[in-house]
Every structure is written in structure tokens, then in C-alpha cells.
Amino acid sequence: MDRMIASDPTIKVSQTANKRKRSRVPWVLHLMVLPAVLFVFVFSYIPMSGIVMAFQDYKASLGITGSPFVGLKHFRYMFENDYFMKITWNTVLFACSKIVLNLIIPFSFALLLNEVRNMGFKRSIQTLVYLPHFLSWVTLGGILIDLLAQTGIINLFLTNVFGIKPIFFLGDGTWFRLTIIFSDVWKEFGFNTIIFLAALAGINPALYEAAEVDGASRLKQTMHITIPSLIPILIVVATLALGNVLNANFDQVFNLYSPMIYQQGDIIDTFVYREGLLSGQFSFATAVSLFKSMISLILIIVSYRLAYRFAGYRIF
């Protein structure tokens, strides 16, 4: 029968036509995605023409086409600027600390939550811990400023209960860094837990049943079944997070920092904002932003390569 189908040219043509028909995407689907494509093109690709300002001594009165070309002048100044090195270190410190803690804490919390047998209680806890994710940093920043003020409820509690002097959480460089890191972790760890809970739901229950038959305790089941099953998704999340090493959350820092802790709390994005929009140093700000974007692009490419190599994860 197969030989007859293979030798019949009419059947071959029919099969090819069917394949082509199945591979066609209806024009309606293209029309549906057109607004999103136009939005990205207008607001993401057209503004890329402004990159040329990084190589110019840009003057608003002359415009991009009339401003003099200065080559790598702003990049040289950027690397010779000691303050730029400080903000780069601050950015990497914030981002790496958040990445590590936002892996360890959600992973651990998912393991603990997985052991809860009361489904109503489990869902209630899960809902409560991921609700902060939906608060904007404008709202949350105002709340934290009130709570962490020297006369705020946290300092009043520390003073009245433990006799500790009020701590200047948002005015002392060391405490500001800790506040930035742990407030971000508190806001995001519940939402990040969903990734690991979804991976837990995909573990074959037969593995646990077999382990129970063999007399394995819950701890041994966790150590030998649950954790090894979560390692691949942990590797994927960790490697993909490498692309955010230079993203320390502008919204958070901008809403919490002040001039007194610029040395310890300033990051690349807030520096670009002040230099570009407030000081009018458009060319220098563009050079710094372009440098950050190029490094981020390299890190994203590396992270996807690592995710594919160690966990078999790929988008394309």
C-alpha cells in the first residue's frame, strides 16, 4: 500500500498541497498582531536612532543632524569617571543580591508550601505572599518611607521593645542597601514561588508512591525526588536572570533614594536619568545607557546559551 502511494504522483501532489494549506497562517492572525508590532516599532525601534547622540556633542538647538561628531569622547570620559565605577558596583551588587535571594527564598518557600496538606490554608498563604507583587513601587515606596522613618512604626517598635536607637534606614548607606535588597525580595518572592509550584505540580505522583512503598520518609522524598526534579527549572531561572545583572530596578531605587546616599545607593539607571533629563547632558547619558544595553545584550545571549546547554531550554 505504501509503495502504491509513493508511486502515485497525484497522491504526492495532494499531500504537498495539504501540507502547504496547513502551514498557512490566516491573515486575520497577522491583523491581530499588527497593533502590537506597530507599537514596538514606533516606541522601541524608531527611538534607536537617538543612539547617535552617544557619539556627538549633542545640542538641542542643532538637533541630531547638526550636532558635531566627537567619536568615543563620552565613552572615554565614562570609564575615566570614578563615580561611574561606583554606580556600576552599586548596580551589580543590588542586582546580584536580588537574583540570588529571589532564587533561594522562592525555592525554599515552594518546598515548604508543598508539604502543607490543607489546600484552603495553602492557597490562602500563596495568595497573601504574592499580592505585594501587584503593588507599584510608587505606592510601596511611600509606605516604606512612612514605616522606616525615624519616627515610623518600625523604629518605635525597636526602641520601645528592644531599646535600640532609631535606625536611619533610608539615610544610612549600609542600611539603605539592605532595605533595597530585602524589600525587593519581600515584594517578589511570592510571585516567583509560582514558577516552582508549577514545576512541583508536574512531578509524577508515582515516584512518591513508590518511595512510600520503599519506606522513604517525607524528608528523603524531598531530598531524592522533589529537589532533583526542580533543579532543571532552577537552572533555567538562574541562567535567564543573568541578563538582569545591570538592571537593579529603577522604579524602586528612584522612589526610595535621596542625595545623601547617592554614593551607596545610586545605580546606572538613576544616574542616566539625572545626567540626561535633569542636567541636560544628553550625549553622556546616552553613552552610559548604550554601554549598559550592550553589556545586557551580551549577558542575555550568554544566559540563553547556558540555559540550553544545561537545561535544554530554548525559545527558538
For each residue, the residues with C-beta under 8 A, 3 or more apart:
1: 4 5
2: 5 6
3: 6 7
4: 1 7 8
5: 1 2 8 11
6: 2 3 12
7: 3 4
8: 4 5 11 12
9: 12 13
10: 13 14
11: 5 8 14 15
12: 6 8 9 15 16
13: 9 10 16 17
14: 10 11 17 18
15: 11 12 18 19
16: 12 13 19 20
17: 13 14 20 21
18: 14 15 21 22
19: 15 16 22 23
20: 16 17 23 24
21: 17 18 24
22: 18 19
23: 19 20
24: 20 21
25: 29 30
26: 29 30
27: 30 31
28: 31 32
29: 25 26 32 33
30: 25 26 27 33 34
31: 27 28 34
32: 28 29 35
33: 29 30 36 37
34: 30 31 37 38
35: 32 38 39
36: 33 39 40
37: 33 34 40 41
38: 34 35 41 42
39: 35 36 42 43
40: 36 37 43 44 45
41: 37 38 44 45 46
42: 38 39 45 46
43: 39 40 46 47
44: 40 41 47 48
45: 40 41 42 48
46: 41 42 43 49
47: 43 44 50
48: 44 45 51
49: 46 52 64
50: 47 53 64 286
51: 48 54 286 290
52: 49 55 56 64
53: 50 56 58 64 67 282 283 286
54: 51 74 75 283 286 287 289 290
55: 52 69 70 71 72 74
56: 52 53 64 67 68 69 70 283
57: 67 68 70 73 283
58: 53 62 64 67 282 283 286
59: 62 63 66 67
60: 63 282
61:
62: 58 59 65 66 67
63: 59 60 66 67
64: 49 50 52 53 56 58 67
65: 62
66: 59 62 63
67: 53 56 57 58 59 62 63 64 283
68: 56 57
69: 55 56
70: 55 56 57 73 74 283
71: 55
72: 55 75 76
73: 57 70 76 77
74: 54 55 70 77 78 283 284 286 287
75: 54 72 78 79 287 291
76: 72 73 79 80
77: 73 74 80 81 284
78: 74 75 81 84 284 287 288 291
79: 75 76 84
80: 76 77
81: 77 78 84 85
82: 85 86
83: 86 87
84: 78 79 81 87 88 271 288
85: 81 82 88 89
86: 82 83 89 90 263 266
87: 83 84 90 91 266 267 268 270 271
88: 84 85 91 92 268
89: 85 86 92 93
90: 86 87 93 94 177 248 264 265 266 267
91: 87 88 94 95 246 248 267 268 269
92: 88 89 95 96 245 246
93: 89 90 96 97 177
94: 90 91 97 98 177 180 181 248 249 253 267
95: 91 92 98 99 244 245 246 247 248
96: 92 93 99 100 245
97: 93 94 100 101 181
98: 94 95 101 102 181 184 185 248 249
99: 95 96 102 103 238 241 242 244 245
100: 96 97 103 104
101: 97 98 104 105 181 182 185 189
102: 98 99 105 106 184 185 188 189 192 241
103: 99 100 106 107 192 234 237 238 241
104: 100 101 107 108
105: 101 102 108 109 185 189
106: 102 103 109 110 189 190 192 193 195 196
107: 103 104 110 111 196 230 234
108: 104 105 111 112
109: 105 106 112 113 129 189 190 193
110: 106 107 113 114 193 196 197 200 230
111: 107 108 114 115 196 222 226 227 230
112: 108 109 115 116
113: 109 110 116 122 125 126 193 197
114: 110 111 197 200 226
115: 111 112 218 222
116: 112 113 121 122 125
117: 122
118: 121 122
119: 122 123
120: 123 124
121: 116 118 124 125
122: 113 116 117 118 119 125 126
123: 119 120 126 127
124: 120 121 127 128
125: 113 116 121 122 128 129
126: 113 122 123 129 130 190 193 194 197
127: 123 124 130 131
128: 124 125 131 190
129: 109 125 126 132 189 190 193
130: 126 127 133 190 191 193 194
131: 127 128 134 135 190
132: 129 135 140 186 187 188 190
133: 130 187 188 190 191
134: 131
135: 131 132 139 140 187
136: 139 140 251
137: 140 141 249 251 252 254 255
138: 141 142 251 255
139: 135 136 142 143
140: 132 135 136 137 143 144 183 187 255
141: 137 138 144 145 252 255 256
142: 138 139 145 146 255
143: 139 140 146 147
144: 140 141 147 148 170 179 183 256
145: 141 142 148 149 170 256
146: 142 143 149 152
147: 143 144 152 153 154
148: 144 145 152 154 155 169 170 179
149: 145 146 152 155 170
150: 155 166 167 168
151: 155 156 166
152: 146 147 148 149 155 156
153: 147 156 157
154: 147 148 157 158 169
155: 148 149 150 151 152 158 159 166 167
156: 151 152 153 159 160
157: 153 154 160 161
158: 154 155 161 162 164 166 167
159: 155 156 162 163 164 165 166
160: 156 157
161: 157 158
162: 158 159
163: 159
164: 158 159 167
165: 159
166: 150 151 155 158 159
167: 150 155 158 164 172 175
168: 150 171 172 175
169: 148 154 172 175 176 179
170: 144 145 148 149 175 176 179 256 257 258 261
171: 168 175 176 258 260 261
172: 167 168 169 175 176 261
173: 176 177 261 263 264 265
174: 177 178 264
175: 167 168 169 170 171 172 178 179
176: 169 170 171 172 173 179 180 256 257 261 264 265
177: 90 93 94 173 174 180 181 264 265
178: 174 175 181 182
179: 144 148 169 170 175 176 182 183 256
180: 94 176 177 183 184 248 252 253 256 265
181: 94 97 98 101 177 178 184 185
182: 101 178 179 185 186
183: 140 144 179 180 186 187 252 256
184: 98 102 180 181 187 188 249 252
185: 98 101 102 105 181 182 188 189
186: 132 182 183 189
187: 132 133 135 140 183 184
188: 102 132 133 184 185 191 192
189: 101 102 105 106 109 129 185 186 192 193
190: 106 109 126 128 129 130 131 132 133 193 194
191: 130 133 188 194
192: 102 103 106 188 189 195 196 237
193: 106 109 110 113 126 129 130 189 190 196 197
194: 126 130 190 191 197 198
195: 106 192 198 199 233 237
196: 106 107 110 111 192 193 199 200 230 233 234
197: 110 113 114 126 193 194 200 201
198: 194 195 201 202
199: 195 196 202 203 229 230 233
200: 110 114 196 197 203 226 229 230
201: 197 198
202: 198 199 229
203: 199 200 207 208 225 226 229
204: 207
205: 208 209
206: 209 210
207: 203 204 210 211 225
208: 203 205 211 212 221 225
209: 205 206 212 213
210: 206 207 213 214
211: 207 208 214 216 220 221 224 225
212: 208 209 215 216 221
213: 209 210
214: 210 211
215: 212
216: 211 212 220 221 224
217: 220 221
218: 115 221 222
219: 222 223
220: 211 216 217 223 224
221: 208 211 212 216 217 218 224 225 226
222: 111 115 218 219 225 226 227
223: 219 220 226 227
224: 211 216 220 221 227 228
225: 203 207 208 211 221 222 228 229
226: 111 114 200 203 221 222 223 229 230
227: 111 222 223 224 230 231
228: 224 225 231
229: 199 200 202 203 225 226 232
230: 107 110 111 196 199 200 226 227 233 234
231: 227 228 234 235
232: 229 235 236 311 312
233: 195 196 199 230 236 237 311
234: 103 107 196 230 231 237 238
235: 231 232 238 239 307 310 311
236: 232 233 239 240 307 311 313
237: 103 192 195 233 234 240 241
238: 99 103 234 235 241 242
239: 235 236 242 303 304 306 307 310 311 313
240: 236 237 243 303 304 307
241: 99 102 103 237 238 244 303
242: 99 238 239 245 299 300 302 303 306
243: 240 296 299 300 303
244: 95 99 241 247 296
245: 92 95 96 99 242 296 299
246: 91 92 95 268 292 295 296 299
247: 95 244 269 296
248: 90 91 94 95 98 180 252 253 267 268 269
249: 94 98 137 184 252 253
250: 253 254 267 269 270 273
251: 136 137 138 254 255
252: 137 141 180 183 184 248 249 255 256
253: 94 180 248 249 250 256 257 265 266 267 269 270
254: 137 250 251 257 269 270 273
255: 137 138 140 141 142 251 252
256: 141 144 145 170 176 179 180 183 252 253 265
257: 170 176 253 254 261 262 265 266 270
258: 170 171 261
259: 262
260: 171
261: 170 171 172 173 176 257 258 264 265
262: 257 259 265 266
263: 86 173 266
264: 90 173 174 176 177 261
265: 90 173 176 177 180 253 256 257 261 262
266: 86 87 90 253 257 262 263 270 271
267: 87 90 91 94 248 250 253 270 271
268: 87 88 91 246 248 271 272 288 289 292
269: 91 247 248 250 253 254 272 273 292
270: 87 250 253 254 257 266 267 273 274
271: 84 87 266 267 268 274 275 288
272: 268 269 275 276 285 288 289 292
273: 250 254 269 270 276 277 278
274: 270 271 277 278 279
275: 271 272 278 279 281 284 285 288
276: 272 273 279 280 281 282 284 285 286 289
277: 273 274 285
278: 273 274 275
279: 274 275 276
280: 276
281: 275 276 284 285
282: 53 58 60 276 285 286
283: 53 54 56 57 58 67 70 74 286 287
284: 74 77 78 275 276 281 287 288
285: 272 275 276 277 281 282 288 289
286: 50 51 53 54 58 74 276 282 283 289 290
287: 54 74 75 78 283 284 290 291
288: 78 84 268 271 272 275 284 285 291 292
289: 54 268 272 276 285 286 292 293
290: 51 54 286 287 293 294
291: 75 78 287 288 294 295
292: 246 268 269 272 288 289 295 296
293: 289 290 296 297
294: 290 291 297 298
295: 246 291 292 298 299
296: 243 244 245 246 247 292 293 299 300
297: 293 294 300 301
298: 294 295 301 302
299: 242 243 245 246 295 296 302 303
300: 242 243 296 297 303 304
301: 297 298 304 305
302: 242 298 299 305 306
303: 239 240 241 242 243 299 300 306 307
304: 239 240 300 301 307 308 314 315
305: 301 302 308 309
306: 239 242 302 303 309 310
307: 235 236 239 240 303 304 310 311 313 314
308: 304 305 311 312 313 314
309: 305 306
310: 235 239 306 307
311: 232 233 235 236 239 307 308
312: 232 308
313: 236 239 307 308
314: 304 307 308
315: 304
316:
